């Protein structure tokens, strides 16, 4: 069984999220859980609901 994003990324974790429309990874932080997804706030203050594990990773 695969691990859920809420298990992998605790609130406060620094992450990067990928936006295929612009082809880059943006830095952000996990600000909330919405089982099984997470909310990421990027540096510009916007919040993104992330459900796809291929579009999120730990900040490098």
N, C-alpha and C positions, 0 to 999 in steps of 0.2 A: 504494500500500500504506500502511495506517495505521501510525502509530508505536505501539509497545507502551508500556505504563505504565512498564516498567523502563527504557525509553529516555528517557521524558519526566521522570520523577521519580527523581533519584539519591538514594541513602541520605543521610539528614540533611536533606532538603528539607522546609521547613515547608509544610504543606498544610491543606486543609479537606476533610472528608468529609461527605456528605449522608446523613441517615437519614430516609427518607420516613415511617416510623412516627411520628416526632415532629416532622417538618417543619423541622428546623434543620441548619445546617452546624456541625460541631465541629472545633476546631483540633487538629492533630496533626502528627506528624513521620514521615517514611518511615524505618523501622527495618530493613527487610530486603526483598530481592527473592525472589520465587518465580515465576520466569519462566512466563508473561508478566504475572503479577499482582504486587502489592506488599503489604507489611504496614505498616499505619499504627498508631502508638501515640498514643492521645488523652491529653489532660491528666490524666484520671483513672487512667491507667496501663493501661487495657485495650488489647489489640491487635486490629485488624480486618484481615481478608483482603479486599482490594479488587481486583475484577476488572472493574468497570464504569467506563469513563472518564467517564460522565455523573455519577458520584457522587463525583468527586474533582477538586479544582482547587488551584492555588497559593494560599497564604494571602494574603488581601487586607490 
